[in-house]
Amino acid sequence: MEGSFALPYGDLKGSGSKAWQEACGLFGFYGPGQPVARLTYYGLFALQHRGQESAGIAVADGQSIRVEKGMGWVAEVFNRESLESLQGHIAVGHTRYAPKEENIPMNTQPLVFRYLHNRMMAIAHNGRLLNSTQLRQELGRSGVIFQTTTDSELIANFIARHNQRPLGEALLACQKVLKGGYSLLVMTERELAAMRDPFGFRPLCLGRIGQGWVLASESCALDTVGAEFWRDVEPGEVVVIGHKGPSFMKGEICRRAHCAFEYIYFARPDSILDGESVIWVRRRSGQELAREYRPEADLVLPVPDSGIAAAAGYAEEAGLPFIEGLMKNRYVGRTFIQPSQDMRDLSVRLKLNPIASIVKNKRVILVDDSLVRGTTSRNLVSMLRQAGVKEVHLLLASPPVKYPCPYGINTGDPQELIAARLSPEEIREYVGADSLYYLSLEGLGRAFHRLSPGDLCTACFDGRYPAS
Ligand code: SF4
């Protein structure tokens, strides 16, 4: 994904700056006799791309819950001592992205609460509630005091209100008042539970490791800890794991609306979400792109890393050479840069450098996964021209992003979505490319082989919001 420089410490996956941010990664582990804190730590490493502002792990031992968390990347937050202090057989882990104004230590997750009879609960979630303002006011009027600005705290309050009921029933009762996109992990002293919103906007899957059970935002985290993929948590479903194993409860059923952007950009390519392989969706998007638009060119150049799979698919379909002619610096760390306009331009150069001997005097098809603000693409095109490229055709493996996301992806100011303001021809002019082409919504739909277009949320492309 291209975009202006919004992240103060480099991009784990994309071409440079990420204009859009994923809202969090979840990892839960029920594993008597297993090193749950350590395996959760490894699971969070696999989900680092979903959030880099803070990380945390809470562990339950049957009697109480202990938590270690802090600001920063997983590797910065934990050390040998903190992991060894987390003794128990159930764990919930979280990596968090948050908008700048909400990026405060109090909001780091998992959140741990005490409620009736000194019982404890840890909660972590991925997504965003549409009705959080209303729910906050409702709770506030009844005297509830908040310590954070998170939706997780709101949800914990509603769970605590159903404290006479088993955890699974309490979660289903909460589902009736929560609107929006969320996947949720809740841990008590003895149980681990998960819930997915009725549309399934944000991903969540279940795996098996020995006699233990794992819940994770993406299947790549199951692979990392050696867990076997069991199945995806269904939209609206509640899973409760205790000493007898998991039990499943069906919640409200709406139409499926899995986030298309998870496949286009957010999720790791080695993940399989709701039965659909991320890397193959990206590759087929490139193939569809080649069927829709094929300018005369000498080679296909991916924008690393987010455009690689689509560029490979494009090159294969078009019968053109696929050459990695943009060198990515993978060591741009977290001590990086302040997000000013000058630094935005510099950030692209720090991260990507064209290899002149590959692109000089060539007609190049530059493939990226998406275009949100246009700044990075403009810089890339300019750098390629300086390196002597003859023509640059910028091809995007997704449709124009015109609408903000209310379901847990931070899309920033809607005014900054360039396709909401400018036509494709105006955008081409702005980025300085010889031609520019977006994959059609129909083409994107064809890139999915297991999910139909009706199973996806594509609201940021077409403005059709599945839930309001
Ligand atoms: S609006 Fe876009 S980013 Fe948000 S859930 Fe839908 S497809 Fe994903």
Boltz pocket constraint, residues with backbone or C-beta under 6 A from the ligand:
constraints:
  - pocket:
      binder: B
      contacts: [[A, 181], [A, 201], [A, 257], [A, 258], [A, 259], [A, 260], [A, 261], [A, 262], [A, 403], [A, 404], [A, 405], [A, 406], [A, 407], [A, 408], [A, 409], [A, 457], [A, 458], [A, 459], [A, 460], [A, 461]]
      max_distance: 6.0
